[in-house]
Amino acid sequence: MEKRRRMLRTGPRRAGRCEPREVEPVSEAPQQEAQEADGTDGRPGPVIALRAGAGPRPLRVEAVPDTARVHAVPGVPEVEVWPGRPQPLGARFHIGPDGLPGTNFAMWAGGAEAVELCLFDDEGQETRRLLTDQTHQIWHGFVPGIRPGQRYGYRVHGRWDPWTGARWNPAKLLLDPYARAVDGEFALPPEVYAHVRDWPEPEVADTVRDNRDSAPFVPKGVVVDDRYDWSEDRRPKTPWADSVIYEMNVRGFTKTHPGIPEELRGTYAGLAHPAAVEHLVRLGVTAVELLPVHQFASEDHLQRRGLANYWGYNSIGYFAPHAAYAASGTRGQQVGEFKRMVRGLHDAGIEVILDVVYNHTAEGSELGPTLSLRGIDNRGYYRVQDDPRRYADYTGCGNTLAVVQPHVLRLITDSLRYWVTEMGVDGFRFDLAAALARSMHDVDMLSPFLAVIAQDPVLSRVKLIAEPWDIGSGGYQVGAFPPLWTEWNDRYRDAVRDFWRGAHPDVRDLGYRLSGSSDLYAHNGRRPYASVNFITAHDGFTLRDLVTYERKHNEANGEDNRDGTNDNRSWNCGYEGETSDPAVVPLRRRQLRNLLGTLLLSTGVPMLVAGDEMGRTQGGNNNAYCQDNPIGWVDWSLLEDRPGNEGWRSLFDLTSRLISLRRRHPVLRRHAFFSGRPQHPGGLRDLAWFNTRGREMTEEDWYAPTATLGMFLSGRDIPRRDRKGRPVVDDSFLLVLHSSSQPMRFTLPGRPWAKEYEVVVDTALEDQSDGPEARYPAGGCVTLRGRSLMLMRAVPVGRAGVVAVP
């Protein structure tokens, strides 16, 4: 994936180790300020740099405060920290010993020498309390009087020796990895870096410790009241084969919706608003797949250009809903607002799937900021190279989480279970899932992560979607994930794009993709719904841009159009960009209908991207990860009743009609792969392919140049039974795809396939609202217009039709 691989540049790297030395004062530079800044205990702290030469010597660290009693937060009794409990991790409010309410704090910090709990009042005044109790490398303590809404963080003490991967720096306030809510925004001034960010020698900058306090510049965790009544919630539990996924950004989907009150736009509450839910229900989708809603941060290079990480693939808090998406507040209110959003979508029969980023964090490479895990235990949380100063980067984002470590695996699985059991979500799409499936180095389908998921009584029951690749060696794993998992099928995307732009000489690959990609998934007990079929995703062109641009136009990203993929497999229909040319506009809209028809009539699980159903454009930007503006938002004006919008309203109507057709006909929602054989004596083959002459395809036909393919689906030969054991029967359909620009006469299969054919969908027509009109006898011919798709119901021989049993 090309998305947001905008890691902090690591600069030139040198082989070998370096000799430590004391840093000489540097005048008129921020580094001088760093050297003279007070340490966390009020004494001047040393700044150590390393130069090329022999190995490192031990480095002095700041002294640890020797008392557990410090000034109390206003309103909090001045008491010592009680031992508390090591479980559960995080900050959990409850009634403690002697019936006193308070909060138990627990955090894993394996190699740390000391851990300070830092509490903040409303004015930002900090109170530190030393956690003196440790159980199995978990530092813990119970603080009476600490209630929900309290802001907190940690300072962790240990060695500063980047050459061995030790990057402890107690001057940096750290976010609790288990924080349920986060208050404040992530800015990235020099103070939030554990090293001196702007050191004049870039090759050793990450080895120079910065002792300035980061607390004023970083968000804080928030103690949350987890109580919520889910008793009236009813999860839709939509079977995989019946699912239609709608990928969206919470902010972008709601930001300009005219039916949502302005104060709720861009928020969880906005997505739960009846105006937003109504659109989803009218469209007919069964699940929303939300771009990351874990607390995330914008990268330094974006902030310097006045941009922000809009997509959110830069997580830093795996338990906290992103605070900027909350309309009700950020002192824990965002948690309740998210739950109410899930509840509202469930009430409408819509599942909630989260796009999750457990492969890397917002701390980036060794030159990135220290926000949480790096300062807690760098080597304990991240994969490092043989040179432990450097990270193993399988993600293109600077770091990779060490999922093989038990505490990291626990962090991920605890987070997943939390979102299911306490936040109500129904499944997950795992960004760069191959990185999570790596054992020590290689991708391993018996890896600890996949093994734990498979046996977990909670996680094994929810929807699991893999983005089955990463950027490391051997990272492309489409078709390799085990049962329980579905996968984003990029081979479907490429085959369909290539067919409709006329780039394939034959239809061999297309046949596999239309019928569920059995070549990829028909093993290990997997089913056709293991394939999540998509033509567009958040990463790349929108559907409208796919037929409008052949070149990316990413100038607004500020990277001189170097970012984003050049492999778009798009066709602009003869003109680059928007035009009113009467020869181009109808062709583009027909191509949109062709692409949507193909997607929603293919076997597998279709995924739409928000706005594609009504012609949303990003102006040719195929990497809009930093465009939190109209480029990235859904344009709801496309559905307004005004001249020029008729085509977009009809596109929405066609999409809704296709989804409804799919929902009504089980022959389009296969639970098992096609066998190419009858399911009962006297039946038809469940799947048959036809050439333009109305004859079944031969091996020679599959290899011959052609732009036309007929696919016959027998509704009387579905290998499936209903809940009472009765065979499921349905109408039969003939789907014909024709990607040539020239009209084509197609001979319809004769008896015994059908008596006649009734047109259900014809993408050559701008308006599909009137329904089918044309009927053709079996064995007769139908003329396909250039670049069009036609779906026809096959009327059985001797019967008027078959009523589908869903």
N, C-alpha and C positions, 0 to 999 in steps of 0.2 A: 504494500500500500504506500502511496506517495504522501498520504496525509501527514501533516504537521511534523515531519522529520526535521525539525528546526532546532536541533540540540545546541546548547551553548558550545561555541567553538573551542576545541581543546588546545589549539595552537600547536607549534612544533613540539615533538616529543624526542627526548634523548634516551639512548640506551644506557644501561648501567645505573649505578647508584651515585649519590652525591655526598660530599663532605659537609657536615653542619658547621655553621658559623653564626656568631652573633651579628645582627643586622646593624649597620652603621646608620646614624640619623640621616634622613632624607629631607631636604628642605623644600618648602613650597609644594607639597604634594600630600594627598590624602593619606599616604602611607605613614607620614610622620605623625598624623593625628592618631592613626591606629596604634603606633608604637607607644605613644604617650598616654593612651586612654587607660583609665583605671580598670583593674581586673574586677571580677565579680564579687570579691570580698573587700573591695575598696582600696586595695594596694595596686601599685603599678604592675602591670603584667608584662612578661617578656614576649617579644615577637622573634621567632626563630626562622631563619632561611637556610636553605641547603644548596650547596654548589657541587659541581662535578668533582668526583674524586673518590675517596674511600667510603666505607659504610658509615651509617649514622651513629651518633652517640645518644645516650638517654637524654630526654628532654624534660625540663622542669615543668610541672603543672601547678596551677593555682591551688592554694590551700583550701581545704573544705571547711565550711563553718562548723564549729564544734558544739552547736546547741540546736535543739529541736524546738526551742521556744523563741519566737520573734514577735514583733509587733503584730497584733491581731487586725484582721480586716474589720472595719466598723460593723457592729452588730453581731460579730462572731465571738463567742466566749473565748477568753485567752486561756486555752488549755493545751496541754501537750498532745502531740499526735499519738493516738493509741495504736497498738500493733495492727489491728485490722486483719484482713484476710487476703491471701494471694489470688483468690478466685471470687467472682469473675474478673477478668481484666477490664480496665477502663475505670471511669468514675461512676459509681452506682449509689444513688441516694436510697437510704433505707433506715429503719429504726435499729440503732445499735445497742450496745450493752447498756443496761439499766434503763432501757426504754427511751434513750435520747436519740432524736433524729440527727442524722449526719450523712456524710458521704464517704464511702470506701474508695480509696485510690489504689490501683495496682497496675504496674507496668513492667514488662520484661525488658531488662537491659543487661544482657549477658556479661559483657566484659567491663562494665562500669565500676568505678571505685566508690562513687556516692551519687545519690539522686536527691535533688531538691524539688519539692512541690511548691509551685509559685501561684499564689492567689491574688486576684486583682479586684479592686473595688471599682465603682462607677467612674471615678476620676483617673483610673489607671495606676493608682498607688499599689505597689507590689509588696506582698508579704510572703516570705519564704519559710518553708518548714522542711526540715530534713526527714526523709523516710529512713528510719534506722532498721527496719525489719526487712529481711530478705528470705524468700523461700524458693528454692530451685531457680535462682536468678531472676525472680520476680520481686521487685521492690514494692512494698505496700504499707498502707496506714489508713486508719479511720480518723476522720476529723469531725468531731461533734459540731453541730450548728451549721454545717455547710449544706445549703439547700439548692434545689433547681434554680437555674439562672446564674449561679456562681461561675465566673470566668477563671480559667486556670491554665497552666502550662508546666513544663518541667525544665530543669537545668541538670545536665548529666556531666559528671566529672570523670576524667580518665586521662590516659596518655595522649599527647599530641605527637604523633610520629607517622605522618602520611606514608612513609616508605614501607611500613608494615601494615598499612591500612587503618591505623588508629587515628581517628579524626574527632576525638572528644574536645569540646570547647564549651565550658560552662557559661561563657559570656552570651551564648546564643539560647534564647528561649525556644523550646521545642514543643510542637503540637503533639498531644497524646494520640498515638495511632488508633486508639479505640474511642476517641472523642465522638459523642453522638451528635454534637452540633458545634459549629464554629462561628465565632463572632469577629467581624473585621475583615478587611480586604488584604490580599497579598500584594504589597508593593515590594520592589526588590532594590532598595538602596544598598550601598556597600556594607552597611552594618549587619545585614542578614546573612552575609557570607562568613563562614568560619575561617576562611583564609582572606588575605588582602586581595580583593578582587582586581584592583587596578595596579597591582605591583608592576614596576617597569620591566621586569624580566619575566615574560609570560611563561617561559618553559619551567619555571620553578614557583610560579605564583601560588599554586595550590598547596605548597608546603610552608607558606608564611602565615602564621596564625594572626587573626585579627581579634583583639580583645575588647572591641567596643560592644556595648550592650545592644542586643537586637530587640529587646522587649517592646520598646515604643513603636516598632515598625512591623510587627507580625501579628496576625490574628491569634485569638485565644480559644481554647476549648471551652465548652459550656456544659455544666452539669444539667442533665435533662430528667424530667419526670417521665418515665416510660409508660405510665398507665394509659391505656386506650381500650375502649370497649369495641371489640371486633365481633361480638356475638351475633349481630344482625348482618354481618358481611357474608356474601355468598360468592365464592370464587367461581368464575365461569367454567374453568376446567375444560376448555375447548380442546378436543382431540387434535393431534398434530395434523392429520390429513384434512381436517376441516378449517385449518387456520389460514388467515390472510393477514399478513403483518404490514404495519404502517410505520415506517421509520420517521422520527421527527425530533426536532430540537424543541424543548419546552418553551424556551424564550421565543425562538423564531416562529413557531406555529401560532402563538397567541399575540405577538407583539402588535400587529396592526389589525386584528380582527375587529370589525366595527360593532359586533354584537357583544363584545366583552367590555365591561366598564374599564375606563382608562387606567384606574389605579390597580387593576388586576392583570393587565396585559404583561406578558413576559414572565408569568409566575405559575406556580403549581395551582393556585386558586383559579387562575385564568383558564388552565387546561381543564379544570373540573367544572367550569361554568357551563350552563346548559347550551349556550350558543356554540361552544367548542365541541361538546359531546354530540350535539345534534348533527354536526357535519360528519363526524365519524360514523354515527349510526346510519345516516342517509347513504354514505358511501358503502357501508356494509363490512368494514374491516372488523376482524375479531380480536386484534391485539395491537397496542402501540409499543414500538420499540424506541425507548427514549435514549437519545445521545447522552453521554455521561452526566449523571446528576450527583455523583460523589463530589465532595468539595474539591475544587481544582483551582489552579493558579495559572496566571499568564506568564509566559516566558519573558526573560529580561529583554531579548532582542525585539519582542513585540512591544513591550512597554516603552522602550526607547523610541519607537516609531509612532507612538500614540495609538497603537492597536491593542487588541486583546484576544486571548484564546477563546473563540466563540464556540467551537465544537465541544471543548472540555476534555480532550484526551490528554490530560496532564494532572492526574489525580494526586491529592495529598492527604485526603481524609476518607478512608474507606467505609466509615460508619455514618458520616454526616451528609445529609442532603445539602446540596450547594446552596449557600445562604443567599446569594444574589437572586435566586429564583423564588424567594419567599416574599409575599406581600404583607404578612402579619408580623414580622419581626425576626431578629436573628439571635435572640437569647433563649433559644429552645423552641420558639414558636414555629420555626420552619419544619420541625419534626411532625407536629400535629397537622400542619397544613399539607404536608406530603401524604400523610395517612388519609386525610379527608379526600384528597385527589384520587388516591387509589380506590377508596370506597365508592366515590362517585362514578368512576369508570367501571368498576365491577357491577354497580347497579344497572349500568347500560349494557352489560354483557361483554365488556371489553377487558381483556387481560392487559397487564402491565409487565413489560419485559425491559430490563435495564441493560444498556451497553456498558460493560464494566472494563476497567483498565487496571488489571493486576500485574501486568508484565513489567511496568516501570512506574516511577513516580516523578513528581514535578521538581525533584532535587537535581535532576540532570546529571551531567558528567562530574568529574572531580573538580571542575571549575564552576559548578552550579552552587546555588544557595544551600544553606543548612537550615532546614525547616522542621524536620522530624526525624526520620529513620537514620539519616546519616549521622546525626549527633547523638543518637541513642546507642547504636552499635553498628558502625559502618560495615564491617566485615560480616557481622551477624545477619544483616538484612539484604545486602547486595552481593551479586556475583562479581568477583574480582578476577583479574588475569593472574598469570604467574607472577607478574609484577603487581603486587597488591595495591600499589598506588593507583592503578588504572582499573576501570570497570570492564567487565565483559558486556558488550552491547549487542544484544540480539534484536533490539527494538528500533534502533536508529534515533533514539531519544536520549542517549547518554548513559543510561544505566539499565540494569535488568534485575528484578527481584530474585533472590536466591530461594526459589520455591522448594528446593530439596532440603532446606533447613526446617526442622520441625516447628519452630516458633513462627516462621514465615508462612508455612503451610497452615498453621493454626490461625494466623491473622486473616488469611484469605477465606478459609472455610467458616470461621466465626462471623466474618463480615457477610458472607453469602447467606448463612442461616439467619442472621439478624434481619436482613432485608426481606426474607421470606416470612419468618415467624412473627416479627414485630412491626414490620413496615408493610406487609401484605402483598409483596410483588409475586409474580407468577413465573418468572424465569429470567435468564440472563443470556446476553450475547457477549462472548469473551473476545476482546480485542487482542489480536496477535496471539491466539491461543497456543500456537506451536511453541512459543517461548515458555509457557507454563508447563508444557509437556516434556520439556528437556530434563534429562536426569543430570548427570554431571556435565555433559557437553551436548550429546546428540538428542534429537527428539526421540522419545521413547513412549510408545502407547501403553506401556506397563509402568509408567512413571508414578511417583507417589501422589501427585496431584490427581491424575485420572483415577488411580486406585481408590483414593479417599472419596472422591465424588461418587464413584460407582456403588460404594457400600453405605454411604450416608443415608439415613432414613428420611431426612428432609430433602436434601439436594438431589437425590436420585429420582425424586417424584416431580420435579419442576422442569420447565422447558430449558434445555441447554443448547446453545448455538455457538459453534466455534467459527471464528475467522481462522481458517486452518493453515496459517502460514506465519512466519516472521522473516526477518531479513538475514538471519544467520545461515551458515552452511547447512544444507539439508532441511531448510525450514519450510519448504512448500509441501504441505501434507493433505491436499484435497483428496478426499475419499478414504483417508487412513484412520480417522477417529473411530473409536469403538461404539458399539450399540449404546443407546441412551442419548447419543449426541446427534444433532443435526449440524449441517455445515453451510456456510456461505459458498455457493457454487459459482466461482468466477468463470469456469469453463462454459457454463450456461450463458452467462453475460456475454462472453466473447463470441460464442457461436451465433447467438441471436443477432447481435450487432452486425457481425460480418455478413450474415445471410441477407439482412434487409438493406445493407449498403452495397450488396452485390460483390463481396470480396471473396466468396467461396466458389470454386468451380463445380462442386457437387454438394450433396445434402447428407453425407454420411454422418458427420458430427451432429448436425441438426436433429436427425432422427433419434439419436441417443438422448439429446437434451429435452426434446418434446415429451419423451416417454418416461422420464424420471431418472435418467443417467444411471442405468443399470450397470454400465461398465465401471462406474465409480463406487456404487453403493450396494450392489447385489451380492454381498458377502457378509459373513459374521452375523447373520440374522437381521441385517438392517433393511429398512423399508424405503419406498420411494420418497416419503416425507423426510428422509435424511437430507435431501437436497433442498436448501432454501434458494429458490430461483429468484434472481434479480437482474435487471438490466441497468439500473442506476442505483447508486447509494449516495450517502452524504459526500463521499469522496469521489469527485469527478464531475462530469457534466450532469446537469439536470436532463430530463427526457427531452424537453423543448430545445435545450442547447445542443443535444446530441444530433438533432436534425437541422441545426442552424449554424454550427461552427465546426470547422475541421481543425482549427488551431486554438490552443488555450489563449486566454486573454486575462492574465493574472497581474496586470500592472498595479492594481490597487493594493496588492499584498506588499509592495515595496521591496521586492527582491528581483527587480529587472526581468520579470517573467521567466526566471530560471526554475521556480518551484512548480510542483504539479507534474503529472505524467505527460509525456508526448505521445503515448500510445492510447489514443482516445477511441479508435475504431468508429469514428463518426463520419457523417456525410452531410454537407450543408445544402444539398439539393441544388447546387449550382451557383450559390451566392453566399459569401461569407458575412454573417451577421443578419440583423433584422432588415426586412425589406417589405414593401407593399406590392411587389411584382406579382401580377395575377397568375403568372405561370409557376411561381415558386411557392406562394403561400398555400394553395390547396394541396400541393404535393407534400409539403411539410406536415400539414395536419393529417393527411392520410397516413403518412409514415408514423405519426404518433399513435394513430388508431391501430396500425399494424403491430407496433411494439407492445402496446397495452393488451391487445387481443392475444398475441402470442404468449405473453407472460401469464395471463389469467386463465388460459385454456391449456397450459402445459401441466403435466403430471409433476407433483412436488408441491412445495409450500411457496406461494408467491409473496414477494416483498415489494411494496410500493414505497416511494419516498414522498414525504409531505409536499404537496403542491404540484406534483407531476400530473395528477388527475385533472388539473385545470391550467396547465401550461406555464408553470412558474419558470422564470429564467434568472440566471446569475450573470447575464451579459457575457457568457463565454468563460467565466472564471471556473476552472476545474479543481480549485484547491481553496475554497472559501472558508478555511478553518479560522481565519482571523477577521472575518467580515461580519461583525455584529452591527449590522446596518441593513438597509433595504436589499443589498446584494444577497445577504444570507437569509432574510426573513421571507415568509410566505406572503405573497401579494394577494390579498383578499379582494382587491378591486377587480380582479379578473372575472369574478362571478357577479359583478354588478350588472344591472340591466341597462346597458347602454350600447350604442352602435360600436361595432368592432369586437364585442365580447361574445357574440353568438357562438363562435366556434369553440370558445373555452367552456362555455356552459354545456354545449353538446358533448364535449370531451368528458366532462364530469359525469354527465348522464350515461354515456357509453360505459365508462369505468364502473359506475354503480350497477349498471345492467349486467355487465360481465361477471361481477362478483356475485350478484344475485343468481345468475345462471349457474355459476359454479356451486353455490350453496344448495340449489335445488336438485342438482344432478350428481349422484354419487359416482357415475362413470368418470367424472372429471376430478374426483378426489380419491384416487386409488390408495388402498391400504396395502396392496401387494404389487410386486412387479408383474408386468405382462409376461405371459408364457408363450404367446403366439399360437395357442391351441384352444379348442373348444372346452368349455367347462362342464358340458354335459352332452350326451348323445344327441345328435341332430342340431347342435348349436353351431355358432360361428366362432372363428378364432377371435380371441378377446382383443387382438390388435392386428391390423393388416395395413400395409403400405401400398399406395397406388401411384402409377405414373400418369402422365397426361393422356394416355390412350385408354385409361380406365382398367388397366391390367395390373396385377400384383407385381411389385418390384422384384426384379431378379438381382443377383449379385452384380451382373453387368450394369444394370440400371443405377445401382448405388455408386459406381465408380464413373459413370458417364456425366459429362457436364450438363447441369440442369439448374433451373431456377425455380422449379415448381415441385411441390410434394403434397401428396394426399395421405391423410392419416385417418383410418376408420377405427372407431372405438365402439365395441359391442357392449351395449348396456344389458343384454341378456346373458352375458358370460362374465360376470363380475365374481371373482373368488372371495365372496364375503357373505356373512350371514348377519341378520339383525339380532336383537337381544333375545328373541324367542327361537332362534335357530333357523328362521326362514331365509331362503336365498334372497339376496338383495338384487332387484332388477330395476332397469332404467331404460330410457330411450337410448338409441344408438345414434352416433354422430359421425359425420365426415367433415374433417377440417382440412382445408386446402390453402396452402401458402404459396404465393407467387411474387417473387422479388424482381422479376424483369420489368423494364420500363414499357415493354410492348404487351398488348393484349394477348391472351392465350385461350384457345378453346380446350376445355378439359372435359373428357368423357367420364361420366359418372358410372361407378361400378354397378353392374346389372345384378340380376337375381343370382344367388340367393341373398345378396347383401341387403337389398331393399326393393320395394315396389316403386317408390318415388322418393324425392328429396324436397324438403321444405327449407328455404333459406331462413336462418335465424339471425345471423350477423353478416353484414357485407361492408367491409371498411371502405369500399369505393364510394359509399354514401356518406354525405356529411352528417345527416340527421338520421339516427337509428330509432327515434322515439316511436315511430308508427308500427314497429315490429315487422315480422316477416310477411311478405306478400307473394314472392315468387315460388312456384313449385315446378320441379323438373322430373320427368320420368327416368327411372333407372335405365342406364344404357344410353341416355341422351347426352347432349352436350350443354355445357354452360360456359359463357364467355367471361373470363376473368379480366378485369381491367388491369392495366399496368400497375405494379406494386400494390397489391391488395390481398386481403385475407377474407375467406368466406367459410362460415360455419353453417352446416346444413344438418337438419334432423332427418335420419333415415326412417321412413315409414316402412315397417316390416311387411313382408309378403303375407297377404291374407289377413292382416290385422290393421286396425286404424291407428294404433299407437300403443305405447306402454306407459303406465303411470309409475313414476319413480317412487321407490321406497327409500327414504333417506336413512 
